[in-house]
Amino acid sequence: MMRVFLVLLVLICAVPAKAQQVPLVADLSNHLVAITTGFSGTDVLLFGATDGPGDIVVVVRGPARDEVVRRKGRFGPIWANSDSVTFRAAPTYYRVASSRPLDEFASETLLARQQIGLENIRLLNSDETLPAVEVTSFRQALVRLKTDESLYEQGLSDITLMSNRLFRTALHFPANVPTGTYTVEVYLFREGQITAAEIVPLTISKIGVGADIYDFAHGPLAFLYGLLAVLLAGSAGWIAGAVFRRV
């Protein structure tokens, strides 16, 4: 926290002197989120300053990957997966925070172009022949599932403004947050237009014993990890059976 206060102090002194050169400055309290065995989620403070009044929008995007959404159907008395859609390069994590509701200071066209807002995330499905109504239904299901997992969120009016120059907001990352390189995009809006923007990198990584086990389980020797897991489970069962037989 001391680092945050020092940076804010520097920003307060520096922004008025560099108003014409630096309209927007932003940084994070921590550029690395370390996931250990006991990780239960964490908050990262984003803070910054502008050269004057304006609206601030923060967009956090996680690593992109293909996401499969399945729909269950009833086949007699049994429920099973019937249809599925794969969305290409969907963000694994997405969060929006703003100083005011987005529709109060930005047009829908601009928000869509910058992919700001849950409804504006660009999700491309692999089946181009699927009707638009079906794509919309699967898209809504993906956003709903990610929201339920706390991986997608739109926290409007979550940014605190101070003296029309300083701003801050807390970015929450849950326990199930995916690892990888994240981008934190900070936008300054004035009169309905983006007048300045800055991108701050953030890395979320597993460290310690948990990271070693994860790499072992998902690396080239994954088959060996599976074999050891089966042997350990079988040994534990045999030992437990022997102990109970003696009792």
C-alpha positions in Angstrom: 0.0 0.0 0.0 2.9 2.4 0.7 3.9 2.0 -3.0 0.4 3.0 -4.1 0.4 6.2 -1.9 3.8 7.2 -3.2 2.8 6.8 -6.8 -0.4 8.7 -6.2 1.7 11.5 -4.7 3.9 11.6 -7.7 0.9 11.6 -10.0 -0.6 14.5 -8.1 2.6 16.6 -8.6 3.3 15.4 -12.2 0.0 15.6 -13.9 -0.5 19.4 -13.7 3.0 20.0 -15.1 2.6 17.5 -18.0 -1.0 18.2 -18.8 -0.4 18.6 -22.5 2.0 15.6 -22.8 0.4 13.0 -20.6 -3.4 13.1 -20.5 -3.6 9.7 -18.8 -1.4 7.7 -16.5 -2.3 4.4 -14.9 -0.6 1.6 -13.0 -1.3 -1.5 -10.9 -0.4 -2.2 -7.3 0.9 -5.6 -8.4 1.8 -6.8 -11.9 2.0 -10.4 -10.9 -0.7 -12.5 -9.2 0.9 -15.6 -7.8 -1.4 -18.7 -7.4 -0.2 -20.9 -4.6 -1.8 -24.0 -3.1 -3.9 -21.9 -0.7 -4.9 -19.3 -3.3 -8.5 -18.2 -2.7 -8.7 -15.1 -4.9 -7.3 -11.6 -4.7 -7.8 -8.0 -5.5 -5.4 -5.8 -7.5 -5.6 -2.1 -7.2 -5.6 0.0 -10.4 -4.9 3.7 -9.9 -4.0 6.6 -12.1 -4.5 10.3 -13.0 -5.7 12.4 -15.8 -5.0 16.0 -16.9 -8.5 17.0 -16.2 -12.2 16.0 -15.9 -13.4 13.0 -18.0 -14.9 9.5 -17.7 -12.7 6.5 -17.1 -13.3 3.0 -18.4 -11.2 0.0 -17.5 -11.3 -3.3 -19.4 -9.5 -6.4 -18.2 -9.1 -9.3 -20.7 -7.7 -12.7 -19.9 -6.0 -15.1 -22.3 -8.1 -16.1 -25.3 -9.0 -19.7 -26.0 -11.8 -21.7 -27.7 -14.9 -22.2 -25.6 -17.4 -25.0 -26.2 -21.0 -24.4 -25.2 -23.3 -27.4 -25.1 -27.0 -27.6 -24.9 -28.8 -30.6 -23.3 -31.8 -32.3 -24.9 -34.2 -34.9 -23.6 -34.1 -38.3 -25.3 -36.9 -40.2 -23.6 -36.2 -40.3 -19.9 -32.5 -39.4 -20.4 -31.0 -35.9 -20.6 -27.8 -35.7 -22.7 -25.8 -33.1 -24.8 -27.6 -32.6 -28.1 -26.1 -29.5 -29.7 -22.9 -27.5 -29.2 -21.1 -24.4 -30.5 -17.5 -23.5 -30.3 -16.6 -19.8 -29.9 -13.1 -19.1 -31.2 -10.6 -17.0 -29.2 -13.0 -16.1 -26.4 -11.5 -14.2 -23.4 -11.2 -16.5 -20.4 -11.6 -13.5 -18.1 -13.4 -10.2 -18.9 -14.2 -7.3 -16.6 -15.4 -3.8 -17.2 -15.4 -1.0 -14.7 -16.4 2.6 -15.4 -16.9 5.9 -13.6 -20.5 6.2 -14.9 -22.9 3.9 -16.9 -21.4 3.5 -20.3 -24.5 4.7 -22.2 -24.3 8.1 -20.5 -21.1 9.1 -22.2 -20.3 6.8 -25.1 -22.1 5.7 -28.3 -23.0 2.1 -28.9 -20.9 2.2 -32.1 -17.8 3.2 -30.3 -18.3 0.7 -27.5 -18.8 -2.1 -30.0 -15.7 -1.1 -32.0 -13.6 -1.2 -28.8 -15.4 -4.3 -27.5 -16.3 -2.5 -24.2 -19.2 -4.2 -22.4 -20.3 -7.8 -22.1 -22.7 -7.4 -25.1 -19.8 -6.2 -27.3 -17.3 -9.0 -26.8 -16.5 -10.3 -30.2 -17.3 -14.0 -30.2 -16.8 -15.9 -33.5 -18.5 -19.3 -33.7 -17.0 -22.1 -35.7 -20.2 -23.1 -37.5 -21.0 -20.3 -39.9 -24.2 -22.1 -41.1 -25.9 -21.9 -37.7 -28.8 -19.4 -37.7 -28.2 -16.1 -36.0 -30.9 -16.8 -33.4 -29.1 -20.0 -32.3 -25.8 -18.2 -32.1 -27.3 -15.5 -29.9 -28.8 -18.2 -27.6 -25.4 -20.0 -27.2 -23.6 -16.7 -26.8 -25.9 -15.7 -24.0 -25.4 -19.1 -22.4 -21.6 -18.6 -22.5 -21.7 -15.2 -20.9 -24.1 -16.4 -18.3 -21.9 -19.4 -17.4 -18.8 -17.2 -17.2 -20.6 -14.7 -15.1 -21.8 -17.4 -12.7 -18.1 -18.5 -12.4 -17.2 -14.8 -11.6 -15.0 -14.8 -14.7 -17.1 -12.2 -16.5 -18.3 -9.0 -14.8 -19.5 -5.6 -15.7 -19.1 -3.3 -12.7 -20.5 0.0 -13.8 -19.7 3.0 -11.6 -17.0 0.9 -9.8 -14.3 3.6 -10.4 -13.7 6.2 -7.7 -12.8 9.7 -9.0 -10.9 12.1 -6.7 -10.6 15.8 -7.5 -11.4 15.2 -11.2 -7.9 14.0 -11.7 -7.1 10.9 -9.6 -9.0 7.6 -10.0 -8.8 4.1 -8.5 -10.6 0.8 -8.7 -10.1 -2.7 -7.3 -9.9 -5.6 -9.8 -11.1 -8.9 -8.3 -9.6 -12.2 -9.5 -11.4 -15.3 -8.1 -9.8 -18.5 -7.0 -10.6 -20.2 -10.4 -9.0 -17.4 -12.4 -7.1 -18.8 -15.5 -3.3 -18.3 -15.7 -1.6 -16.4 -18.4 -1.0 -12.8 -19.6 -3.7 -10.3 -19.1 -4.2 -6.8 -20.6 -5.6 -4.0 -18.5 -6.9 -1.3 -20.9 -7.6 2.1 -19.4 -9.6 4.7 -21.5 -10.2 8.4 -21.0 -13.5 9.6 -22.5 -14.4 13.2 -23.2 -17.4 14.4 -25.2 -18.3 10.9 -26.3 -14.8 10.2 -27.7 -11.7 8.3 -26.5 -9.1 11.0 -26.0 -6.4 8.8 -24.4 -5.7 5.2 -23.7 -3.1 3.1 -21.9 -2.5 -0.7 -21.6 -1.0 -2.2 -18.5 0.2 -5.8 -18.5 -0.7 -8.3 -15.8 0.6 -11.8 -15.3 -1.3 -14.5 -13.4 0.9 -17.6 -12.8 1.1 -20.7 -10.6 4.1 -20.9 -8.4 5.5 -23.4 -5.8 4.7 -27.1 -5.5 1.2 -26.6 -7.0 2.8 -25.2 -10.2 5.2 -28.1 -10.4 2.4 -30.7 -10.1 0.3 -28.9 -12.7 3.2 -28.8 -15.2 3.9 -32.5 -14.6 0.2 -33.3 -15.1 -0.1 -31.3 -18.3 3.4 -31.6 -19.8 5.0 -34.2 -22.1 5.1 -36.8 -19.2 1.3 -36.5 -18.5 0.9 -40.2 -19.1 3.4 -40.9 -16.3 1.5 -38.6 -13.9 -1.7 -40.6 -14.7 0.1 -43.9 -14.1 1.5 -42.7 -10.7 -1.9 -41.4 -9.7 -3.5 -44.8 -10.4 -0.7 -46.6 -8.5 -1.0 -44.3 -5.5 -4.8 -44.7 -5.5 -4.5 -48.4 -5.7 -1.9 -48.5 -3.0 -4.0 -46.4 -0.7 -6.9 -48.7 -1.2 -4.9 -51.8 -0.5 -3.4 -50.3 2.7 -6.8 -49.2 3.9 -8.2 -52.7 3.2 -5.3 -54.4 5.1 -5.7 -52.1 8.1 -9.5 -52.8 8.3 -9.0 -56.5 8.0 -6.7 -56.5 11.0 -9.2 -54.5 13.0 
